[in-house]
Amino acid sequence: MSKIEFKSHVPVAQKAALEALLFFNACQERVSACIADAIEKFGAPEIVADRDRLRIHMKGLPEVQSLFAIDTETGRPVGVAVYARQDIEHVTVVHIGITSEFASGGRRANEQLLLKLLREVRRSTRRVKGIRTMDLFYATATGRAAAPRASAKILM
């Protein structure tokens, strides 16, 4: 089984895989109402090239950051968390996605990629002075979408 590493970018060669993860992800049905609400509030995510790297940009959040879970064997992105600092104390994860193989019921679900991705976002934002909480703009409960504009707070 391949290992996962976390990076702030994806190689340009992985554009199709990133598009599949971000825009054509089979797992999005579970939180489609929340995704639509996030797009309404923050704007749609866009994949942009920066030399030989791909990043996520959102017009409504100019300082948005991304953390990608990368399969080390293939270089393919298998997870992404898009987040922004909303104010001096809060970071909000406005979009999160993982491939179906790591989702509940997937063949690698036991690796808990979603949990690892959120922990890595929390770990990286802890280093920023003043950050006290991380909010998830949308969350799921037993596979069903939470109410629109729902957020879950994670204390740092």
Phi and psi in degrees as GROMACS dihedral restraints (atoms count N, CA, C in turn):
[ dihedral_restraints ]
;  ai    aj    ak    al  type     phi  dphi    fc
    3     4     5     6     1   -73.5    20    10
    4     5     6     7     1   159.1    20    10
    6     7     8     9     1   -94.4    20    10
    7     8     9    10     1   164.2    20    10
    9    10    11    12     1  -116.4    20    10
   10    11    12    13     1   135.3    20    10
   12    13    14    15     1  -123.7    20    10
   13    14    15    16     1   157.6    20    10
   15    16    17    18     1  -110.8    20    10
   16    17    18    19     1   131.1    20    10
   18    19    20    21     1  -139.2    20    10
   19    20    21    22     1   161.4    20    10
   21    22    23    24     1   -91.1    20    10
   22    23    24    25     1     2.2    20    10
   24    25    26    27     1  -150.1    20    10
   25    26    27    28     1   168.5    20    10
   27    28    29    30     1  -126.9    20    10
   28    29    30    31     1   140.3    20    10
   30    31    32    33     1   -62.8    20    10
   31    32    33    34     1   146.1    20    10
   33    34    35    36     1   -55.0    20    10
   34    35    36    37     1   -33.1    20    10
   36    37    38    39     1   -61.8    20    10
   37    38    39    40     1   -16.9    20    10
   39    40    41    42     1  -100.0    20    10
   40    41    42    43     1    20.8    20    10
   42    43    44    45     1   -58.5    20    10
   43    44    45    46     1   -44.7    20    10
   45    46    47    48     1   -62.5    20    10
   46    47    48    49     1   -41.7    20    10
   48    49    50    51     1   -65.8    20    10
   49    50    51    52     1   -38.4    20    10
   51    52    53    54     1   -68.1    20    10
   52    53    54    55     1   -40.6    20    10
   54    55    56    57     1   -60.9    20    10
   55    56    57    58     1   -42.7    20    10
   57    58    59    60     1   -62.4    20    10
   58    59    60    61     1   -42.5    20    10
   60    61    62    63     1   -66.4    20    10
   61    62    63    64     1   -44.0    20    10
   63    64    65    66     1   -83.2    20    10
   64    65    66    67     1   -39.6    20    10
   66    67    68    69     1  -111.6    20    10
   67    68    69    70     1   -24.9    20    10
   69    70    71    72     1  -123.5    20    10
   70    71    72    73     1    33.5    20    10
   72    73    74    75     1   -77.8    20    10
   73    74    75    76     1   122.7    20    10
   75    76    77    78     1   -62.1    20    10
   76    77    78    79     1   -23.7    20    10
   78    79    80    81     1   -79.1    20    10
   79    80    81    82     1    -9.0    20    10
   81    82    83    84     1   -66.4    20    10
   82    83    84    85     1   -22.6    20    10
   84    85    86    87     1   -55.1    20    10
   85    86    87    88     1   -34.1    20    10
   87    88    89    90     1   -64.4    20    10
   88    89    90    91     1   -27.8    20    10
   90    91    92    93     1  -131.3    20    10
   91    92    93    94     1    29.1    20    10
   93    94    95    96     1   -59.4    20    10
   94    95    96    97     1   -38.2    20    10
   96    97    98    99     1   -64.6    20    10
   97    98    99   100     1   -39.2    20    10
   99   100   101   102     1   -71.2    20    10
  100   101   102   103     1   -35.6    20    10
  102   103   104   105     1   -63.5    20    10
  103   104   105   106     1   -45.5    20    10
  105   106   107   108     1   -60.7    20    10
  106   107   108   109     1   -39.5    20    10
  108   109   110   111     1   -66.9    20    10
  109   110   111   112     1   -40.1    20    10
  111   112   113   114     1   -63.9    20    10
  112   113   114   115     1   -40.2    20    10
  114   115   116   117     1   -65.4    20    10
  115   116   117   118     1   -40.5    20    10
  117   118   119   120     1   -62.0    20    10
  118   119   120   121     1   -40.7    20    10
  120   121   122   123     1   -80.4    20    10
  121   122   123   124     1   -42.8    20    10
  123   124   125   126     1  -109.9    20    10
  124   125   126   127     1   -11.9    20    10
  126   127   128   129     1    97.7    20    10
  127   128   129   130     1   165.5    20    10
  129   130   131   132     1   -81.7    20    10
  130   131   132   133     1   140.6    20    10
  132   133   134   135     1   -70.0    20    10
  133   134   135   136     1   144.0    20    10
  135   136   137   138     1  -128.7    20    10
  136   137   138   139     1   142.2    20    10
  138   139   140   141     1   -90.1    20    10
  139   140   141   142     1   125.1    20    10
  141   142   143   144     1  -124.9    20    10
  142   143   144   145     1   144.1    20    10
  144   145   146   147     1   -93.4    20    10
  145   146   147   148     1   135.3    20    10
  147   148   149   150     1  -127.9    20    10
  148   149   150   151     1    93.1    20    10
  150   151   152   153     1    59.8    20    10
  151   152   153   154     1  -111.8    20    10
  153   154   155   156     1  -102.1    20    10
  154   155   156   157     1    15.4    20    10
  156   157   158   159     1  -124.5    20    10
  157   158   159   160     1   150.4    20    10
  159   160   161   162     1  -109.4    20    10
  160   161   162   163     1   142.5    20    10
  162   163   164   165     1  -136.3    20    10
  163   164   165   166     1   170.2    20    10
  165   166   167   168     1  -105.4    20    10
  166   167   168   169     1   135.0    20    10
  168   169   170   171     1  -124.8    20    10
  169   170   171   172     1   145.0    20    10
  171   172   173   174     1  -134.9    20    10
  172   173   174   175     1   125.4    20    10
  174   175   176   177     1   -60.1    20    10
  175   176   177   178     1   -35.2    20    10
  177   178   179   180     1   -77.5    20    10
  178   179   180   181     1   -10.6    20    10
  180   181   182   183     1  -136.2    20    10
  181   182   183   184     1    85.8    20    10
  183   184   185   186     1   -62.8    20    10
  184   185   186   187     1   -24.6    20    10
  186   187   188   189     1  -101.7    20    10
  187   188   189   190     1    25.9    20    10
  189   190   191   192     1   -65.9    20    10
  190   191   192   193     1   145.4    20    10
  192   193   194   195     1  -124.9    20    10
  193   194   195   196     1   158.7    20    10
  195   196   197   198     1  -132.9    20    10
  196   197   198   199     1   148.9    20    10
  198   199   200   201     1  -128.2    20    10
  199   200   201   202     1   125.4    20    10
  201   202   203   204     1  -109.6    20    10
  202   203   204   205     1   139.2    20    10
  204   205   206   207     1   -94.5    20    10
  205   206   207   208     1   120.0    20    10
  207   208   209   210     1  -114.3    20    10
  208   209   210   211     1   131.3    20    10
  210   211   212   213     1   -73.5    20    10
  211   212   213   214     1   116.4    20    10
  213   214   215   216     1   -66.3    20    10
  214   215   216   217     1   -27.0    20    10
  216   217   218   219     1   -72.5    20    10
  217   218   219   220     1   -40.1    20    10
  219   220   221   222     1  -108.8    20    10
  220   221   222   223     1   -18.0    20    10
  222   223   224   225     1    78.7    20    10
  223   224   225   226     1     4.6    20    10
  225   226   227   228     1   -78.7    20    10
  226   227   228   229     1   134.5    20    10
  228   229   230   231     1   -72.6    20    10
  229   230   231   232     1   129.5    20    10
  231   232   233   234     1  -116.9    20    10
  232   233   234   235     1    -4.3    20    10
  234   235   236   237     1  -159.9    20    10
  235   236   237   238     1   154.5    20    10
  237   238   239   240     1  -150.7    20    10
  238   239   240   241     1   141.1    20    10
  240   241   242   243     1  -126.5    20    10
  241   242   243   244     1   126.1    20    10
  243   244   245   246     1  -110.6    20    10
  244   245   246   247     1   124.8    20    10
  246   247   248   249     1  -145.2    20    10
  247   248   249   250     1   161.8    20    10
  249   250   251   252     1  -148.6    20    10
  250   251   252   253     1   152.0    20    10
  252   253   254   255     1   -82.3    20    10
  253   254   255   256     1   115.2    20    10
  255   256   257   258     1   -81.3    20    10
  256   257   258   259     1   -35.0    20    10
  258   259   260   261     1  -156.8    20    10
  259   260   261   262     1  -169.8    20    10
  261   262   263   264     1   -61.8    20    10
  262   263   264   265     1   -27.0    20    10
  264   265   266   267     1  -110.0    20    10
  265   266   267   268     1   -10.4    20    10
  267   268   269   270     1  -125.4    20    10
  268   269   270   271     1   136.7    20    10
  270   271   272   273     1  -113.7    20    10
  271   272   273   274     1   135.3    20    10
  273   274   275   276     1  -117.2    20    10
  274   275   276   277     1   125.9    20    10
  276   277   278   279     1   -84.1    20    10
  277   278   279   280     1   111.2    20    10
  279   280   281   282     1   -94.0    20    10
  280   281   282   283     1   -17.9    20    10
  282   283   284   285     1  -153.9    20    10
  283   284   285   286     1   140.1    20    10
  285   286   287   288     1  -144.2    20    10
  286   287   288   289     1   139.5    20    10
  288   289   290   291     1  -151.0    20    10
  289   290   291   292     1   146.5    20    10
  291   292   293   294     1  -135.9    20    10
  292   293   294   295     1   154.5    20    10
  294   295   296   297     1   -69.9    20    10
  295   296   297   298     1   157.5    20    10
  297   298   299   300     1   -61.3    20    10
  298   299   300   301     1   -28.1    20    10
  300   301   302   303     1   -64.6    20    10
  301   302   303   304     1   -24.5    20    10
  303   304   305   306     1   -99.9    20    10
  304   305   306   307     1   -10.4    20    10
  306   307   308   309     1   -75.5    20    10
  307   308   309   310     1   168.2    20    10
  309   310   311   312     1   -53.0    20    10
  310   311   312   313     1   126.7    20    10
  312   313   314   315     1    90.0    20    10
  313   314   315   316     1   -10.2    20    10
  315   316   317   318     1   -77.5    20    10
  316   317   318   319     1   162.8    20    10
  318   319   320   321     1   -66.9    20    10
  319   320   321   322     1   -18.7    20    10
  321   322   323   324     1  -117.3    20    10
  322   323   324   325     1    22.5    20    10
  324   325   326   327     1   -57.4    20    10
  325   326   327   328     1   -32.8    20    10
  327   328   329   330     1   -66.2    20    10
  328   329   330   331     1   -12.0    20    10
  330   331   332   333     1   -79.5    20    10
  331   332   333   334     1   -10.1    20    10
  333   334   335   336     1    51.0    20    10
  334   335   336   337     1    52.8    20    10
  336   337   338   339     1   -61.2    20    10
  337   338   339   340     1   -39.9    20    10
  339   340   341   342     1   -58.9    20    10
  340   341   342   343     1   -47.0    20    10
  342   343   344   345     1   -62.2    20    10
  343   344   345   346     1   -43.4    20    10
  345   346   347   348     1   -64.3    20    10
  346   347   348   349     1   -39.5    20    10
  348   349   350   351     1   -64.0    20    10
  349   350   351   352     1   -45.2    20    10
  351   352   353   354     1   -65.3    20    10
  352   353   354   355     1   -38.4    20    10
  354   355   356   357     1   -63.4    20    10
  355   356   357   358     1   -38.4    20    10
  357   358   359   360     1   -68.8    20    10
  358   359   360   361     1   -38.5    20    10
  360   361   362   363     1   -62.1    20    10
  361   362   363   364     1   -47.0    20    10
  363   364   365   366     1   -60.4    20    10
  364   365   366   367     1   -43.9    20    10
  366   367   368   369     1   -61.3    20    10
  367   368   369   370     1   -43.9    20    10
  369   370   371   372     1   -71.3    20    10
  370   371   372   373     1   -33.1    20    10
  372   373   374   375     1   -80.7    20    10
  373   374   375   376     1   -19.6    20    10
  375   376   377   378     1   -61.1    20    10
  376   377   378   379     1   -28.5    20    10
  378   379   380   381     1   -73.8    20    10
  379   380   381   382     1   -11.5    20    10
  381   382   383   384     1   -87.3    20    10
  382   383   384   385     1   124.7    20    10
  384   385   386   387     1   -59.4    20    10
  385   386   387   388     1   132.6    20    10
  387   388   389   390     1    95.1    20    10
  388   389   390   391     1   -18.9    20    10
  390   391   392   393     1   -69.4    20    10
  391   392   393   394     1   125.7    20    10
  393   394   395   396     1  -116.0    20    10
  394   395   396   397     1   -31.5    20    10
  396   397   398   399     1  -137.3    20    10
  397   398   399   400     1   156.0    20    10
  399   400   401   402     1  -121.5    20    10
  400   401   402   403     1   126.3    20    10
  402   403   404   405     1  -104.5    20    10
  403   404   405   406     1   142.0    20    10
  405   406   407   408     1  -101.5    20    10
  406   407   408   409     1   117.1    20    10
  408   409   410   411     1   -62.7    20    10
  409   410   411   412     1   -39.4    20    10
  411   412   413   414     1  -130.5    20    10
  412   413   414   415     1   148.8    20    10
  414   415   416   417     1  -139.9    20    10
  415   416   417   418     1   163.3    20    10
  417   418   419   420     1  -119.5    20    10
  418   419   420   421     1   153.0    20    10
  420   421   422   423     1  -131.4    20    10
  421   422   423   424     1   114.9    20    10
  423   424   425   426     1    48.6    20    10
  424   425   426   427     1    43.8    20    10
  426   427   428   429     1    81.6    20    10
  427   428   429   430     1    -0.6    20    10
  429   430   431   432     1  -108.3    20    10
  430   431   432   433     1   144.6    20    10
  432   433   434   435     1   -64.6    20    10
  433   434   435   436     1   138.8    20    10
  435   436   437   438     1   -75.4    20    10
  436   437   438   439     1   168.9    20    10
  438   439   440   441     1   -60.4    20    10
  439   440   441   442     1   144.3    20    10
  441   442   443   444     1   -54.4    20    10
  442   443   444   445     1   148.5    20    10
  444   445   446   447     1    66.0    20    10
  445   446   447   448     1    15.6    20    10
  447   448   449   450     1   -74.0    20    10
  448   449   450   451     1   149.3    20    10
  450   451   452   453     1  -145.3    20    10
  451   452   453   454     1   151.7    20    10
  453   454   455   456     1  -119.3    20    10
  454   455   456   457     1   133.2    20    10
  456   457   458   459     1   -96.2    20    10
  457   458   459   460     1   137.4    20    10
  459   460   461   462     1  -121.1    20    10
  460   461   462   463     1   115.9    20    10
  462   463   464   465     1   -70.2    20    10
  463   464   465   466     1   142.9    20    10
